[in-house]
């Protein structure tokens, strides 16, 4: 095996950026409460009071976690047209689709090299 095949090609800035963005989204979902909120929002839109009751959380905790998910771009809110004090939360479909795609790409084993690793 030549030296060239042993050297791993450098990652491009774009690939590093993509991995960094994916890591940020996974970090946002890495908290069990936020993952539970996202799982609920994958089924339907909810207001904070619904999520508080379902997950048995105080309002401040629920709002904090929704804020993290919103800043990550995974969750959006919609204000009630009759009473703007009420906000309804849902997942951002395009963000979820991109997350699924990027995670699948990052963990794709289709090009896995089964040659055992060894150090010299």
C-alpha positions in Angstrom: 0.0 0.0 0.0 1.5 3.4 -1.0 1.9 6.2 1.5 -0.7 8.2 -0.5 -3.4 5.7 0.4 -2.5 5.9 4.1 -2.9 9.7 4.3 -6.4 10.8 4.9 -7.5 13.7 2.6 -8.1 17.0 4.4 -11.7 18.0 5.1 -12.9 21.0 3.2 -14.1 24.0 5.1 -17.6 23.3 3.9 -17.5 19.8 5.3 -16.2 21.1 8.7 -18.9 23.7 8.7 -21.6 21.1 7.9 -20.3 18.8 10.7 -20.2 21.8 13.1 -23.8 22.7 12.2 -25.0 19.1 12.7 -23.2 19.0 16.0 -25.0 22.2 17.1 -28.4 20.7 16.2 -27.6 17.4 18.0 -26.5 19.4 21.0 -29.8 21.2 21.1 -31.6 17.8 20.9 -29.1 16.1 23.3 -31.0 17.1 26.4 -33.7 14.5 27.2 -36.3 17.2 27.9 -35.7 18.9 24.6 -35.8 15.6 22.8 -39.1 14.8 24.4 -40.5 18.2 23.4 -39.3 17.7 19.8 -40.9 14.2 19.8 -44.2 15.7 20.9 -43.9 18.5 18.3 -43.3 15.8 15.6 -46.8 14.6 16.2 -48.7 18.0 16.4 -48.5 21.7 17.2 -48.6 22.5 21.0 -48.8 25.5 23.2 -46.6 25.8 26.3 -49.4 24.8 28.6 -49.9 21.6 26.7 -46.2 20.7 26.9 -46.1 21.6 30.6 -48.9 19.2 31.4 -47.7 16.4 29.1 -44.1 16.6 30.3 -44.8 17.7 33.9 -42.6 20.8 33.6 -42.7 24.2 35.1 -43.5 27.0 32.6 -40.1 28.6 32.9 -38.3 25.3 32.2 -40.5 24.5 29.2 -40.0 28.0 27.8 -36.3 27.7 28.2 -36.1 24.5 26.3 -38.4 25.8 23.5 -36.1 28.8 23.2 -33.0 26.6 22.8 -34.8 24.6 20.1 -36.0 27.8 18.4 -32.5 29.3 18.4 -31.2 26.1 16.8 -33.8 26.5 14.0 -35.7 23.3 14.8 -38.8 24.9 16.3 -41.0 27.8 15.2 -43.8 29.6 16.9 -47.1 30.9 15.6 -49.1 33.6 17.5 -52.8 33.2 17.9 -54.4 35.8 15.6 -57.2 36.6 18.1 -54.9 36.8 21.2 -51.2 37.4 20.5 -50.4 36.3 24.1 -50.8 32.7 23.0 -48.0 31.0 21.0 -48.2 27.6 19.4 -45.0 25.6 18.6 -44.2 23.2 15.9 -41.1 21.7 14.3 -39.7 23.3 11.2 -40.1 20.6 8.5 -37.2 21.7 6.3 -34.9 21.8 9.4 -35.9 18.3 10.4 -35.5 17.0 6.9 -32.0 18.5 6.7 -31.1 17.1 10.1 -32.2 13.6 9.0 -30.3 13.9 5.7 -27.1 15.3 7.3 -27.1 12.7 10.1 -27.6 9.9 7.6 -24.8 11.3 5.5 -22.4 11.6 8.4 -23.1 8.0 9.5 -23.4 6.4 6.1 -21.6 3.1 6.1 -21.9 2.4 2.3 -18.3 3.4 1.7 -17.0 1.7 4.8 -13.5 0.1 4.3 -13.4 -3.2 6.2 -9.6 -3.4 6.0 -8.4 -3.7 9.7 -6.6 -0.7 11.0 -3.0 -1.0 12.0 -0.2 1.3 13.2 3.4 1.0 12.1 
